[in-house]
Amino acid sequence: MRGPVSKWCESHLGASGPSANEKGSQVPLILEGKSKRQIAREHNHSRKTVDKAVDTQPPQPYRLSRAKPSPVFGAFRARADELLAENAHLPPKQQYTGHKLYELLQAEGYQGSEARVRLHMTQWNKAHHAPALFLPLEFDPGQDAQVDWVRRVGAYEIPV
């Protein structure tokens, strides 16, 4: 028997909230600290079904519990933040790349790696820029229409 199950499979039993299984009973999606056998018994599923449901969950990405220490870069972090804040006011062609930022810090005495500077630049940009938004364009039938009007003159099409 495998260890306790931390989550009930959302992809097998529904997309959001409790969902009805094939027998019509409500099955909660999150069951903390229960074994697969106990879940199967309580919800009248076979253990194989519970195994399939749990195994089809996508793996959770690894996240650091705390930031890694950077003793060499730590003294230059404030200067790098100043340069990155200044970077926002520069025209696009004059903005600092990761390599240029590394060269500027190196001229000031930084002896660490360029990869650490680029990593800090990436983290700073993620923290200080709004994420890209995605708005799906879905309309109910009959609510919106789009038409391209074109006038033909011989073999040529002229947009109106």
C-alpha positions as CSV (number, residue, x, y, z in Angstrom):
1,M,0.0,0.0,0.0
2,R,1.3,3.5,-0.9
3,G,1.5,6.5,1.5
4,P,-1.2,9.0,2.3
5,V,-2.9,10.9,-0.5
6,S,-2.6,14.7,-0.3
7,K,-5.0,15.5,-3.1
8,W,-7.9,13.8,-4.9
9,C,-7.5,13.9,-8.6
10,E,-9.2,16.9,-10.1
11,S,-8.7,15.7,-13.7
12,H,-10.5,12.4,-13.1
13,L,-13.5,13.6,-11.0
14,G,-14.1,17.2,-12.2
15,A,-12.7,20.6,-12.8
16,S,-13.8,22.7,-9.9
17,G,-15.3,22.1,-6.5
18,P,-16.9,18.8,-5.6
19,S,-18.2,16.9,-8.6
20,A,-20.6,14.0,-9.1
21,N,-19.0,10.7,-9.9
22,E,-20.7,8.0,-12.0
23,K,-22.8,6.9,-9.0
24,G,-24.1,10.4,-8.2
25,S,-22.4,11.0,-4.9
26,Q,-20.4,14.2,-4.1
27,V,-16.7,13.6,-3.9
28,P,-14.4,16.2,-2.3
29,L,-11.3,17.0,-4.4
30,I,-8.9,17.5,-1.5
31,L,-8.6,14.7,1.1
32,E,-5.7,15.3,3.5
33,G,-3.8,12.5,5.2
34,K,-5.9,9.5,4.0
35,S,-4.6,6.4,2.2
36,K,-5.8,5.5,-1.2
37,R,-7.5,2.4,0.2
38,Q,-9.5,4.5,2.7
39,I,-10.5,7.0,-0.1
40,A,-11.6,4.1,-2.3
41,R,-13.6,2.5,0.5
42,E,-15.3,5.8,1.5
43,H,-16.3,6.9,-2.0
44,N,-17.1,3.5,-3.5
45,H,-14.3,3.5,-6.1
46,S,-11.9,0.7,-6.8
47,R,-8.3,1.2,-5.6
48,K,-7.2,1.1,-9.2
49,T,-9.4,4.0,-10.1
50,V,-8.0,6.0,-7.2
51,D,-4.5,5.1,-8.3
52,K,-5.2,6.3,-11.8
53,A,-6.7,9.5,-10.6
54,V,-3.8,10.3,-8.3
55,D,-1.2,9.3,-10.8
56,T,-2.6,11.5,-13.6
57,Q,-2.1,14.7,-11.6
58,P,0.6,16.9,-13.1
59,P,3.7,17.2,-10.9
60,Q,4.0,20.3,-8.9
61,P,7.0,22.5,-9.8
62,Y,9.9,22.7,-7.3
63,R,10.1,26.0,-5.4
64,L,12.9,27.0,-3.1
65,S,11.8,27.5,0.5
66,R,14.3,30.4,0.9
67,A,16.6,32.2,-1.4
68,K,20.1,30.9,-1.9
69,P,22.9,33.0,-0.3
70,S,25.0,35.0,-2.7
71,P,28.0,36.4,-0.7
72,V,29.9,37.8,-3.7
73,F,26.8,39.5,-5.4
74,G,25.2,40.6,-2.1
75,A,27.4,43.8,-1.8
76,F,26.5,44.8,-5.4
77,R,22.8,44.0,-5.2
78,A,21.8,47.6,-4.3
79,R,23.8,49.0,-7.2
80,A,22.3,46.5,-9.6
81,D,18.8,47.5,-8.4
82,E,19.7,51.2,-9.1
83,L,20.9,50.4,-12.6
84,L,17.7,48.3,-13.3
85,A,15.5,51.1,-12.0
86,E,17.3,53.6,-14.2
87,N,16.9,51.1,-17.1
88,A,13.2,51.6,-17.1
89,H,13.6,55.3,-18.1
90,L,16.1,54.6,-21.0
91,P,15.0,54.3,-24.6
92,P,14.8,50.6,-25.7
93,K,18.0,50.7,-27.7
94,Q,20.0,52.1,-24.8
95,Q,18.6,49.7,-22.1
96,Y,21.1,47.5,-20.3
97,T,21.3,43.9,-21.3
98,G,22.5,41.3,-18.8
99,H,26.0,41.4,-20.2
100,K,26.2,45.2,-20.1
101,L,25.0,45.2,-16.5
102,Y,27.6,42.6,-15.7
103,E,30.3,44.8,-17.3
104,L,29.2,47.9,-15.4
105,L,29.3,46.0,-12.1
106,Q,32.7,44.4,-13.0
107,A,34.1,47.9,-13.6
108,E,33.0,48.7,-10.0
109,G,34.8,45.7,-8.6
110,Y,32.3,42.8,-8.8
111,Q,34.2,39.5,-9.2
112,G,31.3,37.1,-9.4
113,S,29.7,35.4,-12.4
114,E,27.7,36.9,-15.2
115,A,25.0,34.2,-14.7
116,R,24.3,35.5,-11.2
117,V,23.8,39.1,-12.6
118,R,21.5,37.8,-15.3
119,L,19.5,35.7,-12.7
120,H,19.1,38.8,-10.5
121,M,18.0,40.9,-13.6
122,T,15.4,38.2,-14.5
123,Q,14.1,38.1,-10.9
124,W,14.0,41.9,-10.7
125,N,12.1,42.2,-14.0
126,K,9.5,39.6,-12.9
127,A,9.0,41.4,-9.6
128,H,8.7,44.9,-11.1
129,H,6.7,44.4,-14.3
130,A,3.1,43.5,-14.6
131,P,2.4,40.0,-16.0
132,A,1.1,39.7,-19.6
133,L,-2.6,39.4,-19.5
134,F,-4.6,37.0,-21.7
135,L,-8.2,37.8,-22.4
136,P,-9.9,35.1,-24.3
137,L,-12.2,36.4,-27.0
138,E,-15.2,34.2,-26.6
139,F,-18.6,35.5,-27.5
140,D,-22.0,33.9,-27.2
141,P,-23.6,32.9,-30.5
142,G,-25.3,36.0,-32.0
143,Q,-23.6,38.5,-29.7
144,D,-20.8,39.7,-31.9
145,A,-19.9,39.5,-35.6
146,Q,-16.9,40.7,-37.7
147,V,-17.1,41.4,-41.4
148,D,-14.4,42.6,-43.8
149,W,-15.9,44.7,-46.6
150,V,-14.1,44.6,-49.9
151,R,-14.9,46.3,-53.2
152,R,-13.7,44.4,-56.3
153,V,-12.4,46.4,-59.3
154,G,-11.4,44.0,-62.0
155,A,-8.9,41.6,-60.5
156,Y,-8.1,44.0,-57.6
157,E,-9.6,44.1,-54.2
158,I,-9.9,47.5,-52.5
159,P,-10.7,47.6,-48.8
160,V,-13.6,49.9,-47.9
